[in-house]
Amino acid sequence: MYTVKICRIGDALGITLPDELLQQLKVGEGDSLVVTETAHGVQILAGNAEFEKVMKIYRKGSEKYKNALRELAQ
């Protein structure tokens, strides 16, 4: 378990992660982390570049065809 502090970064709030945790997650500066809510709390995982690419394509398509998708969902 790690304890991190919330700090102000410009107009936003952020956290700093210890080096040991960054090594365990195999991430560094500029990498993405995926934060999800689970039944047991919050889960932090290293971002997956391929997943992010696919999600970007999905978001673009779902926005473009949102009316058709809404009709199909009924």
C-alpha positions in Angstrom: 0.0 0.0 0.0 1.2 3.5 -0.8 0.1 6.8 0.7 0.2 9.8 -1.7 -0.5 13.4 -1.0 -2.7 15.7 -3.1 -1.0 18.9 -4.2 -1.9 21.9 -6.3 -0.6 21.9 -9.8 -1.6 25.3 -11.4 -5.3 25.5 -11.2 -5.7 21.7 -10.8 -5.0 19.1 -8.1 -2.7 16.2 -8.6 -0.8 13.5 -6.9 2.9 12.4 -7.0 3.7 8.7 -7.1 6.7 7.2 -5.4 9.5 5.8 -7.7 8.9 2.3 -6.4 5.2 2.4 -7.5 6.2 3.9 -10.9 8.6 1.0 -11.5 6.0 -1.6 -10.4 3.5 -0.1 -12.9 6.2 0.2 -15.5 5.3 3.8 -16.3 7.1 7.1 -16.4 6.6 10.7 -17.3 4.1 11.2 -20.2 2.5 7.7 -19.8 -1.2 7.3 -19.0 -2.8 5.6 -16.0 -6.3 4.2 -16.1 -8.4 4.9 -13.0 -11.6 2.9 -12.5 -14.1 2.4 -9.7 -14.6 -1.1 -8.6 -16.8 -2.7 -6.0 -13.8 -2.6 -3.6 -12.6 0.9 -4.3 -10.5 2.5 -6.9 -8.1 0.6 -9.2 -5.1 2.2 -10.9 -3.6 0.4 -13.9 -0.9 1.3 -16.4 -2.5 2.7 -19.6 -2.5 0.6 -22.7 -1.5 2.5 -25.8 -3.4 0.1 -28.1 -6.5 0.4 -26.0 -6.3 4.2 -26.0 -6.0 4.1 -29.8 -9.1 1.9 -30.2 -11.1 4.0 -27.7 -10.3 7.1 -29.7 -11.6 5.5 -32.9 -14.7 4.3 -31.0 -15.4 7.7 -29.6 -15.1 9.3 -33.0 -17.4 6.7 -34.6 -20.0 6.8 -31.8 -20.2 10.5 -32.0 -20.6 10.5 -35.8 -23.3 7.7 -35.7 -24.9 8.5 -32.3 -28.4 8.8 -33.8 -28.1 5.5 -35.6 -26.7 3.8 -32.5 -29.6 5.3 -30.4 -32.1 3.8 -32.8 -30.4 0.4 -32.8 -30.4 0.4 -29.0 -34.2 0.5 -28.9 
